[in-house]
Amino acid sequence: MNHSLFIVLTAALVTILLRFIPFIAFQNRALPPVVLYLGKVLPFAIMGMLVVYCLKGTSFSSPSFGIPEIVSVFLTVLLHKWRHNTLLSILGGTICYVIFVQFIFA
C-alpha cells in the first residue's frame, strides 16, 4: 500500500513540476520566438494527429461502411463551426458515435 501511494504521489509531483516550470522560468521575461511559434502551431498539429489516430481503423467494407465515423466527424465540425466551443464539439461527436455504434449498428 505504501509503495503504491509513493508511486502515485511521485508521479503527481513530477506532473505538477513539469506544468509549473515554464511559468517560473519565464516569469519576468518575454517568451522566446520559438515558444510563441510552437504555441501557435502545436494545437493544430495535435488535433490533426488525433483525427488520423481515431480514424485509422475505420473499415469501409464492414457492414457499417464507416457511416458512424463519417457522420460523427461531420457533426463535430458542424458543432465547432456553429458554436466555436471545443468541449461541445468533442462531446457531441463522441455521443453521436456511441449512439451509432451501440444502438444503430449494434
N, C-alpha and C positions, 0 to 999 in steps of 0.2 A: 504494500500500500504506500509506504513512504517513498519507495523508488519511483512509482508511477506519478505520485504527486510532485516529486522533484523534477521529473522529466517534463511534466505539463508546465510547471512554474518556470523552468528554464526556457522552454520554447516560447512562452508568453513574454518573458523578459526580453529575449532576443528580438522578437517581433516588435515589441514596443520601442526598443532602442533603434531598430532599423527604420521605424517610422519617424522618430523624432530627430535623428542625427542630421538630416538635411536642413531642418528648421533651425537647429542650433548652429550648424556650420555657416549658414548664410543669413544669420540673424541681422547683422548690421552692414551687410554688403549687398551689392547688386548681383543678381543671378548671372552667371556666365552665359554667353550666347548659345552654347551647345545645350545647356539645360533648358533654356527657353524654347529652342528648336525641338528638342525631344518632347517637351510638354505639349507642343502643338501637333506633332506627328504621331506619337505613340498611341494615343487613344484610337485613332482611325486604323492603324496597323493591327492593334489588338482585336478590334471589332471584326476586321476582315479575317483574321486568323480564326476567331471563334465561329464565324459563319461557315468557313471552309471545314472546320473540325466538326461542326454539328451536322453538316450535310454530306460528309464524306461517305457515310454508309447508306445513303439513300439508294434504294433499288427501284428502278423504273419498270422492271419486268415482273415484280411480285404483284399480287392481287390489288394492292392499294395504289400501285403505279406512281408513288411519290406524291400523291394528292395531299396527304396531311402536311408534308413538309412544305410544299409549294404554297398552299393556302395559308399556313401559319407564317411563313416568311412574308408573304404579301400583306397579311393583316398587320404584322409587326411594322412594316414600312409605312402602311397607311396610318396606323395609330401614331407613329412618330412624326410623320408629316403633318398630321392634324393637330396634335397637342404638344409636340416637342417635349415630351416627358419620357425619359428613358425607362423609368420604372414601369410606367403604364404600358409602354410598347413591349417590353420583355414579358411582363405578366400576361398581357393579352395574347401574345403569340404562344406562350407556354400553355395557357389554358386552352386555347384553340387546338393546339397539337394533342394535348392529353385527351380532350373530348373526342377528336377524330380517332385516335389510336385505341382508346378504351371502350368507346361506345359505338362508333360508326363502322370502323374497320376491324372490330374485335373478332 
